[in-house]
Amino acid sequence: MRALKIGSSVTLYSLATLSVFGSSRIAIAQVLSIPDVASFSVSLRFALVLFLPHQLLGATFFTQLYHLDGAVVGRIMAVWIVLLSTVATLFAVAARQLSPWLVVGTQVPAEAIASILPAVTVQAVLWILNANLEMYINREFLSRQAALVLGGLTLVAVILGSLLHTIDHLSLFAVIHVYVGLMLAALVAQMRLLSRKSFRFRRCYAVLPVVMTPMLASLLPALAS
Protein backbone atom coordinates (compact mmCIF):
# COMPACT_ATOMS: atom_id res chain seq x y z
CA MET A 1 0.00 0.00 0.00
CA ARG A 2 2.90 2.35 0.73
CA ALA A 3 4.46 1.56 -2.67
CA LEU A 4 1.08 2.12 -4.34
CA LYS A 5 0.63 5.46 -2.57
CA ILE A 6 4.10 6.71 -3.52
CA GLY A 7 3.90 5.27 -7.03
CA SER A 8 0.53 6.83 -7.79
CA SER A 9 1.82 10.26 -6.72
CA VAL A 10 4.92 9.91 -8.90
CA THR A 11 2.80 8.78 -11.85
CA LEU A 12 0.43 11.72 -11.41
CA TYR A 13 3.43 14.08 -11.26
CA SER A 14 4.86 12.55 -14.45
CA LEU A 15 1.57 13.11 -16.26
CA ALA A 16 1.43 16.71 -15.04
CA THR A 17 5.01 17.24 -16.24
CA LEU A 18 4.06 15.87 -19.65
CA SER A 19 1.13 18.28 -19.76
CA VAL A 20 3.48 21.24 -19.22
CA PHE A 21 6.01 20.18 -21.84
CA GLY A 22 3.74 18.49 -24.35
CA SER A 23 0.64 20.64 -24.59
CA SER A 24 2.44 23.43 -26.47
CA ARG A 25 3.39 21.01 -29.25
CA ILE A 26 -0.17 19.67 -29.33
CA ALA A 27 -1.52 23.22 -29.61
CA ILE A 28 0.88 24.05 -32.45
CA ALA A 29 0.07 20.84 -34.32
CA GLN A 30 -3.70 21.07 -33.91
CA VAL A 31 -4.40 24.78 -34.31
CA LEU A 32 -1.65 26.36 -36.40
CA SER A 33 -0.61 25.88 -40.02
CA ILE A 34 1.81 23.32 -41.45
CA PRO A 35 4.51 26.01 -42.04
CA ASP A 36 4.21 26.97 -38.36
CA VAL A 37 4.62 23.33 -37.32
CA ALA A 38 7.66 23.00 -39.58
CA SER A 39 9.23 26.22 -38.24
CA PHE A 40 8.76 25.11 -34.64
CA SER A 41 10.08 21.61 -35.39
CA VAL A 42 13.29 22.89 -37.00
CA SER A 43 13.86 25.41 -34.20
CA LEU A 44 13.24 22.83 -31.48
CA ARG A 45 15.63 20.33 -33.06
CA PHE A 46 18.37 22.95 -32.99
CA ALA A 47 17.59 24.01 -29.40
CA LEU A 48 17.55 20.39 -28.18
CA VAL A 49 21.33 20.33 -28.56
CA LEU A 50 21.24 21.94 -25.10
CA PHE A 51 19.86 18.68 -23.70
CA LEU A 52 23.06 16.77 -24.49
CA PRO A 53 25.13 18.08 -21.54
CA HIS A 54 22.06 17.78 -19.29
CA GLN A 55 21.63 14.11 -20.17
CA LEU A 56 25.34 13.28 -19.97
CA LEU A 57 25.80 14.95 -16.59
CA GLY A 58 22.55 13.53 -15.23
CA ALA A 59 23.41 9.96 -16.27
CA THR A 60 27.04 10.16 -15.13
CA PHE A 61 26.49 11.75 -11.74
CA PHE A 62 22.94 10.59 -10.95
CA THR A 63 23.79 9.04 -7.57
CA GLN A 64 25.82 12.02 -6.38
CA LEU A 65 23.17 14.50 -7.57
CA TYR A 66 20.34 12.53 -5.97
CA HIS A 67 21.97 12.59 -2.53
CA LEU A 68 22.99 16.26 -2.56
CA ASP A 69 21.99 18.45 0.36
CA GLY A 70 19.26 20.94 -0.48
CA ALA A 71 21.45 24.00 0.15
CA VAL A 72 24.12 22.61 -2.17
CA VAL A 73 21.50 21.95 -4.87
CA GLY A 74 20.53 25.63 -4.77
CA ARG A 75 24.12 26.81 -5.19
CA ILE A 76 24.85 24.38 -8.05
CA MET A 77 21.60 25.23 -9.81
CA ALA A 78 22.36 28.97 -9.71
CA VAL A 79 25.62 28.33 -11.57
CA TRP A 80 23.82 25.93 -13.94
CA ILE A 81 21.21 28.59 -14.79
CA VAL A 82 23.94 31.06 -15.77
CA LEU A 83 25.89 28.48 -17.82
CA LEU A 84 22.83 27.24 -19.69
CA SER A 85 21.60 30.75 -20.35
CA THR A 86 25.01 31.81 -21.67
CA VAL A 87 25.10 28.91 -24.13
CA ALA A 88 21.48 29.60 -25.12
CA THR A 89 22.34 33.25 -25.75
CA LEU A 90 25.17 32.24 -28.07
CA PHE A 91 22.63 30.04 -29.90
CA ALA A 92 20.24 32.97 -30.25
CA VAL A 93 22.93 35.32 -31.55
CA ALA A 94 24.13 32.70 -34.03
CA ALA A 95 20.57 32.00 -35.21
CA ARG A 96 20.49 34.96 -37.58
CA GLN A 97 23.66 33.74 -39.26
CA LEU A 98 22.82 30.02 -39.23
CA SER A 99 19.12 30.17 -40.11
CA PRO A 100 19.67 29.81 -43.91
CA TRP A 101 21.66 26.62 -43.25
CA LEU A 102 19.11 25.20 -40.81
CA VAL A 103 16.36 25.25 -43.43
CA VAL A 104 18.33 23.65 -46.28
CA GLY A 105 16.11 21.05 -47.97
CA THR A 106 12.92 22.38 -46.38
CA GLN A 107 10.28 24.92 -47.34
CA VAL A 108 10.69 26.80 -44.06
CA PRO A 109 11.68 30.49 -44.46
CA ALA A 110 14.97 31.35 -42.79
CA GLU A 111 13.34 34.50 -41.36
CA ALA A 112 10.79 32.39 -39.48
CA ILE A 113 13.55 30.40 -37.77
CA ALA A 114 15.52 33.52 -36.88
CA SER A 115 12.44 35.13 -35.30
CA ILE A 116 11.28 32.24 -33.07
CA LEU A 117 14.50 30.36 -32.28
CA PRO A 118 15.51 32.62 -29.33
CA ALA A 119 12.18 32.00 -27.58
CA VAL A 120 12.30 28.28 -28.38
CA THR A 121 15.81 28.19 -26.91
CA VAL A 122 14.53 29.83 -23.72
CA GLN A 123 11.77 27.20 -23.66
CA ALA A 124 14.41 24.44 -23.90
CA VAL A 125 16.45 25.97 -21.06
CA LEU A 126 13.38 26.15 -18.81
CA TRP A 127 12.50 22.58 -19.78
CA ILE A 128 15.96 21.42 -18.61
CA LEU A 129 15.80 23.39 -15.37
CA ASN A 130 12.39 21.95 -14.53
CA ALA A 131 13.68 18.44 -15.30
CA ASN A 132 16.62 19.02 -12.93
CA LEU A 133 14.17 19.38 -10.02
CA GLU A 134 12.13 16.26 -10.75
CA MET A 135 14.33 13.87 -8.77
CA TYR A 136 14.23 16.15 -5.74
CA ILE A 137 10.45 16.59 -5.93
CA ASN A 138 10.13 12.79 -5.89
CA ARG A 139 12.84 12.36 -3.24
CA GLU A 140 11.10 14.74 -0.85
CA PHE A 141 7.66 13.15 -1.48
CA LEU A 142 6.27 16.35 -2.99
CA SER A 143 5.01 14.66 -6.16
CA ARG A 144 1.31 15.02 -5.41
CA GLN A 145 1.55 18.71 -4.53
CA ALA A 146 3.72 19.40 -7.56
CA ALA A 147 1.29 17.53 -9.82
CA LEU A 148 -1.62 19.69 -8.67
CA VAL A 149 0.37 22.90 -9.17
CA LEU A 150 1.65 21.92 -12.63
CA GLY A 151 -1.79 20.75 -13.69
CA GLY A 152 -3.30 24.05 -12.59
CA LEU A 153 -0.65 26.07 -14.43
CA THR A 154 -1.20 24.06 -17.60
CA LEU A 155 -4.94 24.69 -17.35
CA VAL A 156 -4.29 28.44 -17.10
CA ALA A 157 -2.05 28.28 -20.21
CA VAL A 158 -4.70 26.32 -22.14
CA ILE A 159 -7.41 28.83 -21.16
CA LEU A 160 -5.18 31.74 -22.21
CA GLY A 161 -4.41 30.03 -25.52
CA SER A 162 -8.13 29.37 -26.09
CA LEU A 163 -8.91 33.04 -25.48
CA LEU A 164 -6.23 34.09 -27.96
CA HIS A 165 -7.64 31.61 -30.46
CA THR A 166 -11.16 32.98 -29.94
CA ILE A 167 -10.06 36.53 -30.73
CA ASP A 168 -7.92 35.28 -33.64
CA HIS A 169 -4.58 36.21 -32.06
CA LEU A 170 -3.17 32.70 -31.57
CA SER A 171 0.01 32.76 -33.63
CA LEU A 172 3.12 30.59 -33.36
CA PHE A 173 4.87 33.50 -31.64
CA ALA A 174 2.03 33.74 -29.09
CA VAL A 175 1.94 29.99 -28.33
CA ILE A 176 5.69 29.83 -27.75
CA HIS A 177 5.64 32.81 -25.41
CA VAL A 178 2.62 31.54 -23.47
CA TYR A 179 4.49 28.31 -22.80
CA VAL A 180 7.71 30.11 -21.94
CA GLY A 181 5.65 31.81 -19.23
CA LEU A 182 4.14 28.46 -18.20
CA MET A 183 7.53 26.78 -17.86
CA LEU A 184 8.94 29.72 -15.92
CA ALA A 185 5.96 29.61 -13.55
CA ALA A 186 6.37 25.83 -13.18
CA LEU A 187 10.05 26.24 -12.31
CA VAL A 188 9.37 28.89 -9.66
CA ALA A 189 6.49 26.83 -8.23
CA GLN A 190 8.67 23.73 -7.88
CA MET A 191 11.45 25.72 -6.24
CA ARG A 192 8.91 27.14 -3.80
CA LEU A 193 7.70 23.63 -2.94
CA LEU A 194 11.26 22.43 -2.35
CA SER A 195 11.95 25.51 -0.21
CA ARG A 196 9.59 24.02 2.37
CA LYS A 197 12.25 21.38 2.92
CA SER A 198 15.98 22.03 3.25
CA PHE A 199 16.41 23.59 -0.18
CA ARG A 200 17.66 27.17 -0.55
CA PHE A 201 17.15 28.89 -3.91
CA ARG A 202 17.93 32.53 -3.10
CA ARG A 203 20.82 32.61 -5.59
CA CYS A 204 18.62 30.94 -8.21
CA TYR A 205 15.95 33.62 -7.87
CA ALA A 206 18.65 36.29 -8.21
CA VAL A 207 20.02 34.91 -11.49
CA LEU A 208 16.74 33.59 -12.93
CA PRO A 209 16.13 36.69 -15.14
CA VAL A 210 19.27 35.68 -17.05
CA VAL A 211 17.20 32.87 -18.60
CA MET A 212 15.49 35.45 -20.81
CA THR A 213 18.80 36.76 -22.20
CA PRO A 214 18.54 34.85 -25.53
CA MET A 215 15.31 36.67 -26.34
CA LEU A 216 16.82 40.03 -25.40
CA ALA A 217 20.02 39.33 -27.35
CA SER A 218 17.99 38.60 -30.49
CA LEU A 219 16.57 42.15 -30.31
CA LEU A 220 19.98 43.86 -30.37
CA PRO A 221 20.40 43.90 -34.19
CA ALA A 222 16.94 45.44 -34.58
CA LEU A 223 17.68 48.06 -31.93
CA ALA A 224 21.04 48.84 -33.48
CA SER A 225 19.44 49.47 -36.87
TORTIDREN-202160 format. One record per residue (C-alpha): residue number from 1; residue in one letter; x, y, z. Coordinates in steps of 0.25 Angstrom, whole numbers, m for minus. Layout:
<atoms>
<nr->NUM, rest->A, c1->X, c2->Y, c3->Z>
...
</atoms>
This chain:
<atoms>
<nr->1, rest->M, c1->0, c2->0, c3->0>
<nr->2, rest->R, c1->12, c2->9, c3->3>
<nr->3, rest->A, c1->18, c2->6, c3->m11>
<nr->4, rest->L, c1->4, c2->8, c3->m17>
<nr->5, rest->K, c1->3, c2->22, c3->m10>
<nr->6, rest->I, c1->16, c2->27, c3->m14>
<nr->7, rest->G, c1->16, c2->21, c3->m28>
<nr->8, rest->S, c1->2, c2->27, c3->m31>
<nr->9, rest->S, c1->7, c2->41, c3->m27>
<nr->10, rest->V, c1->20, c2->40, c3->m36>
<nr->11, rest->T, c1->11, c2->35, c3->m47>
<nr->12, rest->L, c1->2, c2->47, c3->m46>
<nr->13, rest->Y, c1->14, c2->56, c3->m45>
<nr->14, rest->S, c1->19, c2->50, c3->m58>
<nr->15, rest->L, c1->6, c2->52, c3->m65>
<nr->16, rest->A, c1->6, c2->67, c3->m60>
<nr->17, rest->T, c1->20, c2->69, c3->m65>
<nr->18, rest->L, c1->16, c2->63, c3->m79>
<nr->19, rest->S, c1->5, c2->73, c3->m79>
<nr->20, rest->V, c1->14, c2->85, c3->m77>
<nr->21, rest->F, c1->24, c2->81, c3->m87>
<nr->22, rest->G, c1->15, c2->74, c3->m97>
<nr->23, rest->S, c1->3, c2->83, c3->m98>
<nr->24, rest->S, c1->10, c2->94, c3->m106>
<nr->25, rest->R, c1->14, c2->84, c3->m117>
<nr->26, rest->I, c1->m1, c2->79, c3->m117>
<nr->27, rest->A, c1->m6, c2->93, c3->m118>
<nr->28, rest->I, c1->4, c2->96, c3->m130>
<nr->29, rest->A, c1->0, c2->83, c3->m137>
<nr->30, rest->Q, c1->m15, c2->84, c3->m136>
<nr->31, rest->V, c1->m18, c2->99, c3->m137>
<nr->32, rest->L, c1->m7, c2->105, c3->m146>
<nr->33, rest->S, c1->m2, c2->104, c3->m160>
<nr->34, rest->I, c1->7, c2->93, c3->m166>
<nr->35, rest->P, c1->18, c2->104, c3->m168>
<nr->36, rest->D, c1->17, c2->108, c3->m153>
<nr->37, rest->V, c1->18, c2->93, c3->m149>
<nr->38, rest->A, c1->31, c2->92, c3->m158>
<nr->39, rest->S, c1->37, c2->105, c3->m153>
<nr->40, rest->F, c1->35, c2->100, c3->m139>
<nr->41, rest->S, c1->40, c2->86, c3->m142>
<nr->42, rest->V, c1->53, c2->92, c3->m148>
<nr->43, rest->S, c1->55, c2->102, c3->m137>
<nr->44, rest->L, c1->53, c2->91, c3->m126>
<nr->45, rest->R, c1->63, c2->81, c3->m132>
<nr->46, rest->F, c1->73, c2->92, c3->m132>
<nr->47, rest->A, c1->70, c2->96, c3->m118>
<nr->48, rest->L, c1->70, c2->82, c3->m113>
<nr->49, rest->V, c1->85, c2->81, c3->m114>
<nr->50, rest->L, c1->85, c2->88, c3->m100>
<nr->51, rest->F, c1->79, c2->75, c3->m95>
<nr->52, rest->L, c1->92, c2->67, c3->m98>
<nr->53, rest->P, c1->101, c2->72, c3->m86>
<nr->54, rest->H, c1->88, c2->71, c3->m77>
<nr->55, rest->Q, c1->87, c2->56, c3->m81>
<nr->56, rest->L, c1->101, c2->53, c3->m80>
<nr->57, rest->L, c1->103, c2->60, c3->m66>
<nr->58, rest->G, c1->90, c2->54, c3->m61>
<nr->59, rest->A, c1->94, c2->40, c3->m65>
<nr->60, rest->T, c1->108, c2->41, c3->m61>
<nr->61, rest->F, c1->106, c2->47, c3->m47>
<nr->62, rest->F, c1->92, c2->42, c3->m44>
<nr->63, rest->T, c1->95, c2->36, c3->m30>
<nr->64, rest->Q, c1->103, c2->48, c3->m26>
<nr->65, rest->L, c1->93, c2->58, c3->m30>
<nr->66, rest->Y, c1->81, c2->50, c3->m24>
<nr->67, rest->H, c1->88, c2->50, c3->m10>
<nr->68, rest->L, c1->92, c2->65, c3->m10>
<nr->69, rest->D, c1->88, c2->74, c3->1>
<nr->70, rest->G, c1->77, c2->84, c3->m2>
<nr->71, rest->A, c1->86, c2->96, c3->1>
<nr->72, rest->V, c1->96, c2->90, c3->m9>
<nr->73, rest->V, c1->86, c2->88, c3->m19>
<nr->74, rest->G, c1->82, c2->103, c3->m19>
<nr->75, rest->R, c1->96, c2->107, c3->m21>
<nr->76, rest->I, c1->99, c2->98, c3->m32>
<nr->77, rest->M, c1->86, c2->101, c3->m39>
<nr->78, rest->A, c1->89, c2->116, c3->m39>
<nr->79, rest->V, c1->102, c2->113, c3->m46>
<nr->80, rest->W, c1->95, c2->104, c3->m56>
<nr->81, rest->I, c1->85, c2->114, c3->m59>
<nr->82, rest->V, c1->96, c2->124, c3->m63>
<nr->83, rest->L, c1->104, c2->114, c3->m71>
<nr->84, rest->L, c1->91, c2->109, c3->m79>
<nr->85, rest->S, c1->86, c2->123, c3->m81>
<nr->86, rest->T, c1->100, c2->127, c3->m87>
<nr->87, rest->V, c1->100, c2->116, c3->m97>
<nr->88, rest->A, c1->86, c2->118, c3->m100>
<nr->89, rest->T, c1->89, c2->133, c3->m103>
<nr->90, rest->L, c1->101, c2->129, c3->m112>
<nr->91, rest->F, c1->91, c2->120, c3->m120>
<nr->92, rest->A, c1->81, c2->132, c3->m121>
<nr->93, rest->V, c1->92, c2->141, c3->m126>
<nr->94, rest->A, c1->97, c2->131, c3->m136>
<nr->95, rest->A, c1->82, c2->128, c3->m141>
<nr->96, rest->R, c1->82, c2->140, c3->m150>
<nr->97, rest->Q, c1->95, c2->135, c3->m157>
<nr->98, rest->L, c1->91, c2->120, c3->m157>
<nr->99, rest->S, c1->76, c2->121, c3->m160>
<nr->100, rest->P, c1->79, c2->119, c3->m176>
<nr->101, rest->W, c1->87, c2->106, c3->m173>
<nr->102, rest->L, c1->76, c2->101, c3->m163>
<nr->103, rest->V, c1->65, c2->101, c3->m174>
<nr->104, rest->V, c1->73, c2->95, c3->m185>
<nr->105, rest->G, c1->64, c2->84, c3->m192>
<nr->106, rest->T, c1->52, c2->90, c3->m186>
<nr->107, rest->Q, c1->41, c2->100, c3->m189>
<nr->108, rest->V, c1->43, c2->107, c3->m176>
<nr->109, rest->P, c1->47, c2->122, c3->m178>
<nr->110, rest->A, c1->60, c2->125, c3->m171>
<nr->111, rest->E, c1->53, c2->138, c3->m165>
<nr->112, rest->A, c1->43, c2->130, c3->m158>
<nr->113, rest->I, c1->54, c2->122, c3->m151>
<nr->114, rest->A, c1->62, c2->134, c3->m148>
<nr->115, rest->S, c1->50, c2->141, c3->m141>
<nr->116, rest->I, c1->45, c2->129, c3->m132>
<nr->117, rest->L, c1->58, c2->121, c3->m129>
<nr->118, rest->P, c1->62, c2->130, c3->m117>
<nr->119, rest->A, c1->49, c2->128, c3->m110>
<nr->120, rest->V, c1->49, c2->113, c3->m114>
<nr->121, rest->T, c1->63, c2->113, c3->m108>
<nr->122, rest->V, c1->58, c2->119, c3->m95>
<nr->123, rest->Q, c1->47, c2->109, c3->m95>
<nr->124, rest->A, c1->58, c2->98, c3->m96>
<nr->125, rest->V, c1->66, c2->104, c3->m84>
<nr->126, rest->L, c1->54, c2->105, c3->m75>
<nr->127, rest->W, c1->50, c2->90, c3->m79>
<nr->128, rest->I, c1->64, c2->86, c3->m74>
<nr->129, rest->L, c1->63, c2->94, c3->m61>
<nr->130, rest->N, c1->50, c2->88, c3->m58>
<nr->131, rest->A, c1->55, c2->74, c3->m61>
<nr->132, rest->N, c1->66, c2->76, c3->m52>
<nr->133, rest->L, c1->57, c2->78, c3->m40>
<nr->134, rest->E, c1->49, c2->65, c3->m43>
<nr->135, rest->M, c1->57, c2->55, c3->m35>
<nr->136, rest->Y, c1->57, c2->65, c3->m23>
<nr->137, rest->I, c1->42, c2->66, c3->m24>
<nr->138, rest->N, c1->41, c2->51, c3->m24>
<nr->139, rest->R, c1->51, c2->49, c3->m13>
<nr->140, rest->E, c1->44, c2->59, c3->m3>
<nr->141, rest->F, c1->31, c2->53, c3->m6>
<nr->142, rest->L, c1->25, c2->65, c3->m12>
<nr->143, rest->S, c1->20, c2->59, c3->m25>
<nr->144, rest->R, c1->5, c2->60, c3->m22>
<nr->145, rest->Q, c1->6, c2->75, c3->m18>
<nr->146, rest->A, c1->15, c2->78, c3->m30>
<nr->147, rest->A, c1->5, c2->70, c3->m39>
<nr->148, rest->L, c1->m6, c2->79, c3->m35>
<nr->149, rest->V, c1->1, c2->92, c3->m37>
<nr->150, rest->L, c1->7, c2->88, c3->m51>
<nr->151, rest->G, c1->m7, c2->83, c3->m55>
<nr->152, rest->G, c1->m13, c2->96, c3->m50>
<nr->153, rest->L, c1->m3, c2->104, c3->m58>
<nr->154, rest->T, c1->m5, c2->96, c3->m70>
<nr->155, rest->L, c1->m20, c2->99, c3->m69>
<nr->156, rest->V, c1->m17, c2->114, c3->m68>
<nr->157, rest->A, c1->m8, c2->113, c3->m81>
<nr->158, rest->V, c1->m19, c2->105, c3->m89>
<nr->159, rest->I, c1->m30, c2->115, c3->m85>
<nr->160, rest->L, c1->m21, c2->127, c3->m89>
<nr->161, rest->G, c1->m18, c2->120, c3->m102>
<nr->162, rest->S, c1->m33, c2->117, c3->m104>
<nr->163, rest->L, c1->m36, c2->132, c3->m102>
<nr->164, rest->L, c1->m25, c2->136, c3->m112>
<nr->165, rest->H, c1->m31, c2->126, c3->m122>
<nr->166, rest->T, c1->m45, c2->132, c3->m120>
<nr->167, rest->I, c1->m40, c2->146, c3->m123>
<nr->168, rest->D, c1->m32, c2->141, c3->m135>
<nr->169, rest->H, c1->m18, c2->145, c3->m128>
<nr->170, rest->L, c1->m13, c2->131, c3->m126>
<nr->171, rest->S, c1->0, c2->131, c3->m135>
<nr->172, rest->L, c1->12, c2->122, c3->m133>
<nr->173, rest->F, c1->19, c2->134, c3->m127>
<nr->174, rest->A, c1->8, c2->135, c3->m116>
<nr->175, rest->V, c1->8, c2->120, c3->m113>
<nr->176, rest->I, c1->23, c2->119, c3->m111>
<nr->177, rest->H, c1->23, c2->131, c3->m102>
<nr->178, rest->V, c1->10, c2->126, c3->m94>
<nr->179, rest->Y, c1->18, c2->113, c3->m91>
<nr->180, rest->V, c1->31, c2->120, c3->m88>
<nr->181, rest->G, c1->23, c2->127, c3->m77>
<nr->182, rest->L, c1->17, c2->114, c3->m73>
<nr->183, rest->M, c1->30, c2->107, c3->m71>
<nr->184, rest->L, c1->36, c2->119, c3->m64>
<nr->185, rest->A, c1->24, c2->118, c3->m54>
<nr->186, rest->A, c1->25, c2->103, c3->m53>
<nr->187, rest->L, c1->40, c2->105, c3->m49>
<nr->188, rest->V, c1->37, c2->116, c3->m39>
<nr->189, rest->A, c1->26, c2->107, c3->m33>
<nr->190, rest->Q, c1->35, c2->95, c3->m32>
<nr->191, rest->M, c1->46, c2->103, c3->m25>
<nr->192, rest->R, c1->36, c2->109, c3->m15>
<nr->193, rest->L, c1->31, c2->95, c3->m12>
<nr->194, rest->L, c1->45, c2->90, c3->m9>
<nr->195, rest->S, c1->48, c2->102, c3->m1>
<nr->196, rest->R, c1->38, c2->96, c3->9>
<nr->197, rest->K, c1->49, c2->86, c3->12>
<nr->198, rest->S, c1->64, c2->88, c3->13>
<nr->199, rest->F, c1->66, c2->94, c3->m1>
<nr->200, rest->R, c1->71, c2->109, c3->m2>
<nr->201, rest->F, c1->69, c2->116, c3->m16>
<nr->202, rest->R, c1->72, c2->130, c3->m12>
<nr->203, rest->R, c1->83, c2->130, c3->m22>
<nr->204, rest->C, c1->74, c2->124, c3->m33>
<nr->205, rest->Y, c1->64, c2->134, c3->m31>
<nr->206, rest->A, c1->75, c2->145, c3->m33>
<nr->207, rest->V, c1->80, c2->140, c3->m46>
<nr->208, rest->L, c1->67, c2->134, c3->m52>
<nr->209, rest->P, c1->65, c2->147, c3->m61>
<nr->210, rest->V, c1->77, c2->143, c3->m68>
<nr->211, rest->V, c1->69, c2->131, c3->m74>
<nr->212, rest->M, c1->62, c2->142, c3->m83>
<nr->213, rest->T, c1->75, c2->147, c3->m89>
<nr->214, rest->P, c1->74, c2->139, c3->m102>
<nr->215, rest->M, c1->61, c2->147, c3->m105>
<nr->216, rest->L, c1->67, c2->160, c3->m102>
<nr->217, rest->A, c1->80, c2->157, c3->m109>
<nr->218, rest->S, c1->72, c2->154, c3->m122>
<nr->219, rest->L, c1->66, c2->169, c3->m121>
<nr->220, rest->L, c1->80, c2->175, c3->m121>
<nr->221, rest->P, c1->82, c2->176, c3->m137>
<nr->222, rest->A, c1->68, c2->182, c3->m138>
<nr->223, rest->L, c1->71, c2->192, c3->m128>
<nr->224, rest->A, c1->84, c2->195, c3->m134>
<nr->225, rest->S, c1->78, c2->198, c3->m147>
</atoms>
